[in-house]
Amino acid sequence: MKIIDPHVHIWKNDPKFPWASETNNPPQEDATPEMLLKLMNENNVEKTVLVQVIHYRWDNSYVAHAVKTYPGKFMAVGRINPEDPDAPDHLSCWTEEHGLHGVRLSPSVDASGDWFAGPLMDPIFGRAEQLGVPMLILTRSERLKDLAGILDRHGDLDVVIDHMADCSPDQPKKLELLLNLASFPRVYVKISHTWSISKTDYPWTDTHDMVKKIYHTFGGNRIMWGTDWPVCLSKASYAQALTVVKNEMDFFTPEDREWMLGKTALRIWRFDD
């Protein structure tokens, strides 16, 4: 069974890869590809998708460097400035010239995220669709209505909802907004962050019923796990982020567990072995 981690962040305090000017408090401790490769080896994780961390904003150079340094082990998803009219061309550049495979947008649910309902989204989604790269969405459930409207116009794009749209086990109405997206056949969900939304200790059993609903609604071949290392370390080890879905959630069929742990991610990120 191949285990693929589709959600990890890396960074390094290195003048070759400067923090964005907007970053006031960059992390003091590094989270490097070499540290990650050690954890992958210890946990039998074959390959990983690097997701651009916000500290670098729109300069995806570090994840691009990691992909080139360790080909076959990593693929990467970048960020672009969603309020820049040239964002589609930036997406093309990072994809075609630097080897990234995907883009992430992070609309907040307050007024500062209203760009997600604005005129710049169709060009960005359209370019991702044209390039054949997935769109990752980090947001809360309230923004999923805006997303549904965009998806009506971009049905040939793979879209991944990060961290179950931060739904909480005690907010079923918000979960319904996520479950409604199952009607779009190319929408996928990362069943990550159970450690973040739980009110209990590992294995965060108060989140399992919610994961089960997502699983039964989307099916095993449209869900995937993810560690969110090193962000997870405040509440969960890398190993726990894996074992909670691999060993503790007993409601997956053996076949669907294989999809959730690796095969779903490999549909979207086709690593060159």
Legacy VTK file of the C-alpha trace (Angstrom):
# vtk DataFile Version 3.0
C-alpha trace
ASCII
DATASET POLYDATA
POINTS 273 float
0.000 0.000 0.000
1.520 3.299 -1.095
1.254 6.086 1.461
1.387 9.602 0.010
1.225 12.690 2.215
-0.520 15.399 0.163
-0.124 18.250 2.643
3.150 19.400 4.198
4.883 22.764 4.579
8.604 23.507 4.473
10.670 26.597 5.192
14.193 27.632 6.066
15.849 30.685 7.571
18.077 31.336 4.590
18.811 34.628 2.794
18.644 32.729 -0.501
14.920 32.318 0.191
13.828 35.524 1.961
10.592 35.854 3.853
7.901 38.036 2.305
7.923 41.668 3.364
4.519 41.144 5.000
5.910 38.449 7.306
6.490 40.087 10.674
7.163 37.008 12.797
8.779 34.300 10.683
9.329 30.902 12.299
12.577 30.603 14.222
13.008 26.876 13.733
13.500 25.406 10.279
11.279 22.782 8.657
13.457 21.497 5.846
13.030 18.828 3.181
15.774 16.810 4.860
13.870 16.795 8.166
10.758 15.760 6.297
12.469 12.955 4.396
13.599 11.448 7.704
10.014 11.441 9.018
8.746 9.985 5.762
11.263 7.163 5.966
10.367 6.412 9.593
6.653 6.227 8.760
6.802 4.470 5.372
5.511 7.520 3.501
6.770 7.258 -0.066
6.080 10.712 -1.494
4.842 14.094 -0.333
3.144 17.167 -1.757
4.673 20.417 -0.512
2.190 23.251 -0.062
3.612 26.759 -0.165
3.661 28.250 3.317
2.208 31.721 3.788
5.485 33.162 5.170
6.868 33.362 1.612
3.579 34.653 0.143
3.814 34.550 -3.666
7.483 33.592 -4.018
7.404 29.825 -4.406
11.149 29.465 -4.877
11.820 27.286 -1.858
9.293 24.568 -2.683
10.400 24.688 -6.315
14.001 24.229 -5.134
12.999 21.215 -3.024
11.227 19.560 -5.947
14.291 19.995 -8.151
16.620 18.772 -5.401
14.598 15.651 -4.625
12.811 14.681 -7.845
10.407 11.804 -7.422
9.990 12.429 -3.697
8.223 15.788 -3.796
5.716 17.683 -5.874
4.643 21.197 -4.940
1.638 23.492 -4.868
2.288 27.225 -5.035
0.540 30.449 -4.159
-0.296 33.415 -6.332
-1.669 36.797 -5.361
-5.426 36.408 -6.023
-5.913 40.166 -6.228
-3.309 40.643 -8.954
-4.787 40.782 -12.488
-1.620 39.040 -13.709
-2.153 36.092 -11.352
-3.059 33.645 -14.165
0.240 34.369 -15.910
2.103 33.911 -12.625
0.398 30.537 -12.256
1.549 29.579 -15.742
5.104 30.655 -14.932
5.372 28.658 -11.709
3.804 25.638 -13.369
5.542 25.605 -16.734
8.941 27.051 -15.808
9.433 25.923 -12.210
7.711 22.559 -12.077
4.916 23.283 -9.607
1.698 21.316 -9.895
-1.174 23.210 -8.364
-2.168 26.469 -6.751
-3.671 27.301 -3.374
-6.128 30.087 -2.579
-7.033 31.039 0.993
-10.114 33.278 1.114
-11.127 34.364 4.585
-14.826 34.498 5.404
-14.838 38.177 6.392
-14.795 41.117 4.002
-11.054 40.779 3.415
-11.799 37.584 1.493
-14.492 39.004 -0.757
-12.093 38.865 -3.705
-13.116 35.206 -3.905
-16.511 36.306 -5.200
-15.002 38.872 -7.547
-14.129 39.026 -11.261
-10.535 37.800 -10.942
-11.499 34.252 -9.973
-12.692 33.012 -13.349
-9.376 33.851 -15.067
-7.416 32.070 -12.308
-9.648 29.000 -12.239
-9.730 28.973 -16.018
-5.936 29.035 -16.254
-5.596 26.201 -13.731
-8.151 24.268 -15.764
-6.205 24.952 -18.969
-2.908 23.896 -17.366
-4.436 20.773 -15.857
-3.255 21.564 -12.329
-5.369 21.231 -9.178
-6.784 24.086 -7.140
-6.448 23.830 -3.346
-8.896 25.860 -1.281
-8.144 26.758 2.331
-11.219 28.378 3.808
-14.151 27.914 6.160
-17.479 26.497 5.097
-19.144 29.889 4.685
-17.079 30.508 1.517
-18.075 27.211 -0.090
-21.213 28.739 -1.581
-18.997 31.115 -3.559
-16.876 28.161 -4.610
-19.921 26.247 -5.850
-20.785 29.126 -8.154
-17.284 29.121 -9.621
-17.304 25.348 -10.070
-20.475 25.596 -12.134
-18.292 27.314 -14.737
-15.147 25.207 -14.355
-16.221 21.594 -14.264
-12.978 20.208 -15.709
-10.818 21.358 -12.781
-9.704 19.181 -9.851
-10.425 21.086 -6.620
-9.223 19.968 -3.197
-10.820 21.324 -0.018
-8.105 21.538 2.604
-8.709 20.384 6.174
-12.440 19.650 5.718
-13.060 23.408 5.401
-12.277 23.653 9.121
-15.713 22.251 9.965
-16.288 21.379 13.587
-18.013 18.237 14.914
-20.602 20.349 16.752
-21.619 22.458 13.712
-23.599 20.119 11.417
-25.065 22.938 9.314
-21.585 24.080 8.321
-20.639 20.503 7.519
-23.612 20.318 5.159
-22.093 23.126 3.096
-19.063 20.923 2.573
-21.064 17.765 1.886
-23.083 19.625 -0.774
-19.928 19.914 -2.880
-19.981 16.158 -3.446
-22.310 16.876 -6.368
-19.236 18.177 -8.218
-17.416 15.010 -9.290
-13.951 16.582 -9.308
-14.060 17.990 -5.782
-11.868 16.187 -3.233
-11.550 16.628 0.541
-8.541 16.349 2.830
-9.689 14.707 6.036
-6.871 16.363 7.937
-6.794 18.553 11.050
-8.829 16.241 13.279
-6.219 17.120 15.894
-7.076 20.808 15.466
-10.874 20.650 15.704
-11.082 17.997 18.431
-11.806 18.743 22.070
-10.196 15.486 23.179
-6.773 13.891 23.113
-5.473 11.453 20.501
-7.103 9.690 18.663
-9.566 12.625 18.684
-12.619 10.350 18.649
-15.108 13.235 18.743
-14.199 13.933 15.096
-14.604 10.394 13.753
-18.335 10.576 13.028
-17.794 13.732 10.993
-15.018 12.069 8.998
-17.320 9.089 8.453
-20.011 11.363 6.985
-17.513 12.946 4.616
-16.232 9.520 3.621
-19.704 8.113 2.949
-20.712 11.238 1.000
-17.636 11.654 -1.193
-16.428 8.048 -1.308
-12.971 6.692 -0.619
-11.547 7.777 -3.970
-12.305 11.455 -3.313
-10.801 11.833 0.147
-7.188 11.931 1.303
-5.374 12.283 4.590
-2.532 14.748 5.282
-0.249 15.606 8.177
0.074 19.385 7.789
3.546 18.991 9.237
5.049 20.902 10.963
1.913 22.902 11.834
0.487 19.766 13.440
3.275 19.563 16.015
1.505 21.813 18.497
-1.063 19.044 18.982
0.039 15.960 17.081
3.202 14.226 15.986
3.780 13.381 12.341
3.194 9.717 13.202
-0.093 10.425 14.999
-1.430 12.401 12.035
-0.963 9.216 10.025
-1.942 6.531 12.516
-5.226 8.224 13.407
-6.537 7.486 9.910
-4.488 4.374 9.252
-5.184 2.532 12.503
-7.808 4.308 14.613
-10.628 5.014 12.150
-12.062 1.534 11.653
-14.900 2.447 9.284
-12.901 2.531 6.046
-13.044 -0.547 3.876
-9.576 -1.959 3.093
-9.867 -0.756 -0.498
-11.006 2.728 0.488
-8.237 2.993 3.067
-5.766 2.514 0.221
-7.457 5.322 -1.707
-7.485 7.631 1.294
-3.832 6.978 2.191
-2.379 7.286 -1.271
-4.299 6.384 -4.389
-6.535 9.475 -4.315
-3.521 11.785 -4.112
-1.846 9.912 -6.950
-4.835 10.645 -9.182
-4.036 14.351 -8.836
-0.262 14.361 -8.377
1.223 11.815 -10.784
4.769 11.501 -9.557
7.416 10.496 -12.080
8.965 7.351 -10.619
LINES 1 274
273 0 1 2 3 4 5 6 7 8 9 10 11 12 13 14 15 16 17 18 19 20 21 22 23 24 25 26 27 28 29 30 31 32 33 34 35 36 37 38 39 40 41 42 43 44 45 46 47 48 49 50 51 52 53 54 55 56 57 58 59 60 61 62 63 64 65 66 67 68 69 70 71 72 73 74 75 76 77 78 79 80 81 82 83 84 85 86 87 88 89 90 91 92 93 94 95 96 97 98 99 100 101 102 103 104 105 106 107 108 109 110 111 112 113 114 115 116 117 118 119 120 121 122 123 124 125 126 127 128 129 130 131 132 133 134 135 136 137 138 139 140 141 142 143 144 145 146 147 148 149 150 151 152 153 154 155 156 157 158 159 160 161 162 163 164 165 166 167 168 169 170 171 172 173 174 175 176 177 178 179 180 181 182 183 184 185 186 187 188 189 190 191 192 193 194 195 196 197 198 199 200 201 202 203 204 205 206 207 208 209 210 211 212 213 214 215 216 217 218 219 220 221 222 223 224 225 226 227 228 229 230 231 232 233 234 235 236 237 238 239 240 241 242 243 244 245 246 247 248 249 250 251 252 253 254 255 256 257 258 259 260 261 262 263 264 265 266 267 268 269 270 271 272
